Amino acid sequence: MGKSVLAQSSEYQDRQYWIETMTKIANPVLINMSQGTLRKNMPTETLSVDPLRKQVCYLEAFGRTVNGIAPWLELGPDNSREGKLRMHYIDMVVKGIKNAVNPKSTDYLIFDGRHFQPLVDTAFLCQGLLRAPKQLWGNLDINTKNSLVTELKKSRVIKPKESNWLLFASMVEATL
């Protein structure tokens, strides 16, 4: 037996609410990362005395945002309002990845062992790539793919702690 019109309407409203909430959270990171203005515009705070901790927070924001939004992105674009919105977000993430791995970009991210935290957040970015392979990896140009592989490999110098950090290193390797 089919759902009532009221139930269908409620489900639609719920989905709209969740999409609006997701995009409200993702927008500050993805809009700025895609435009090369994340470092310029993202406010940062840290209790750490390590000056590099502040520098790695951009990968943290981008990697975790991509990971969270990736399953929705993998649905791909279509002619619906939501499908067109997904295309917009796929484009922003792809442009953001391009900026993240381009040493000439103002939003070039730290993936290497100057700090230990990039291993964690590289793993989050990798999980996002694994969760949306067609829409993210599949939409990267060959130069960006090569640069991304180079940057991901830089995290290999970070020795994972004998804890869940082993999973972080494994996520990077699974992606490579």
C-alpha positions in Angstrom: 0.0 0.0 0.0 1.4 3.4 -0.9 2.2 6.2 1.5 -0.2 8.9 2.1 0.3 12.3 0.5 0.9 13.7 4.0 3.7 11.2 4.7 5.3 11.8 1.3 5.1 15.6 2.0 6.7 15.1 5.4 9.5 13.0 4.0 10.2 15.6 1.3 10.2 18.4 4.0 12.6 16.3 6.1 15.0 15.8 3.2 14.9 19.5 2.3 15.7 20.4 5.9 18.6 18.0 6.0 20.0 19.2 2.7 19.7 22.8 3.8 21.5 22.0 7.0 24.2 20.0 5.3 24.9 22.8 2.8 24.8 25.5 5.5 27.6 23.6 7.3 29.6 22.8 4.1 29.3 26.2 2.4 31.9 28.2 4.3 34.6 25.5 3.7 33.7 24.5 0.1 33.0 27.9 -1.3 36.2 29.3 0.1 38.3 26.2 -0.8 37.0 26.2 -4.4 37.8 29.9 -4.7 41.3 29.7 -3.1 40.2 31.9 -0.1 39.9 29.3 2.7 43.2 30.4 4.4 42.3 34.0 4.0 38.7 33.8 5.3 38.6 30.9 7.8 38.9 32.0 11.4 41.2 29.7 13.4 41.8 29.2 17.1 44.1 26.7 18.8 45.4 26.1 22.3 48.5 24.5 20.9 51.8 26.3 21.1 52.9 24.5 18.0 52.6 27.1 15.1 52.1 24.4 12.6 48.9 23.2 14.3 47.1 26.3 12.9 48.4 25.6 9.4 47.0 22.0 9.3 43.5 23.0 10.4 42.6 23.8 6.8 43.1 20.2 5.7 41.1 19.2 8.8 38.2 21.4 7.7 38.3 20.4 4.0 38.9 16.6 4.5 36.2 16.2 7.1 33.7 18.2 5.1 34.4 16.2 1.9 34.1 13.0 3.8 30.7 14.0 5.3 29.2 15.2 2.0 30.7 12.5 -0.2 27.8 9.9 -0.1 25.3 12.5 -1.2 27.7 13.7 -4.0 28.1 10.2 -5.3 24.4 10.2 -6.2 25.5 12.4 -9.0 23.8 15.2 -10.9 20.4 14.9 -12.5 17.7 17.3 -13.7 16.0 17.6 -10.4 16.6 20.7 -8.2 18.6 18.5 -5.8 20.6 16.9 -8.6 21.6 20.4 -9.9 22.6 21.3 -6.4 24.7 18.2 -6.2 26.5 19.2 -9.4 27.3 22.6 -7.9 28.8 20.9 -4.8 30.7 18.3 -6.9 32.2 21.2 -8.9 33.2 23.0 -5.7 34.9 19.9 -4.2 36.8 19.2 -7.4 38.0 22.8 -7.6 38.9 22.6 -3.9 40.9 19.4 -4.4 42.7 21.1 -7.3 43.6 24.1 -5.0 44.6 21.7 -2.1 47.3 20.0 -4.2 48.6 22.9 -6.2 51.7 24.4 -4.6 51.0 27.7 -6.4 47.5 28.0 -4.8 47.0 30.1 -1.7 45.0 27.1 -0.3 47.7 24.5 -0.9 47.4 22.1 2.0 49.9 20.5 4.3 49.9 16.7 3.8 53.4 15.9 5.0 55.2 15.2 8.3 55.9 18.7 9.4 53.1 17.9 11.9 51.4 14.7 12.9 47.7 15.8 12.3 47.8 15.7 8.5 47.7 11.9 8.7 44.3 12.0 10.4 42.8 14.6 8.0 44.4 13.1 4.9 42.5 9.9 5.9 39.2 11.8 6.1 39.8 13.3 2.7 40.7 9.8 1.4 37.5 8.3 2.9 35.6 11.0 1.0 37.3 10.0 -2.2 36.5 6.4 -1.6 32.9 7.2 -0.8 32.4 9.2 -4.0 34.8 7.7 -6.6 32.8 8.5 -9.7 31.9 12.1 -8.8 35.2 13.2 -7.1 38.1 11.1 -8.5 36.2 10.7 -11.8 35.9 14.4 -12.3 39.5 15.3 -11.6 41.8 16.2 -14.5 44.9 14.0 -14.9 47.3 16.7 -13.5 45.2 17.1 -10.4 45.0 13.3 -10.0 48.8 13.0 -10.2 49.3 15.9 -7.8 46.8 14.4 -5.4 48.6 11.0 -5.4 51.9 12.9 -4.8 50.4 14.8 -1.8 48.8 11.7 -0.3 52.1 9.9 -0.5 53.7 12.7 1.6 51.6 11.5 4.6 53.6 8.2 4.6 56.4 9.9 6.6 54.0 10.3 9.5 54.4 7.3 11.8 50.9 6.3 13.0 50.5 5.8 16.8 49.6 2.3 17.9 45.9 3.0 18.0 43.2 4.0 15.7 45.9 5.9 13.8 46.8 2.7 12.1 43.4 2.9 10.4 44.2 6.5 9.2 47.4 5.3 7.5 45.4 2.3 6.1 42.8 4.7 4.6 45.4 6.6 2.8 47.0 3.4 1.4 43.5 2.0 0.4 42.9 5.2 -1.6 46.3 5.1 -3.2 
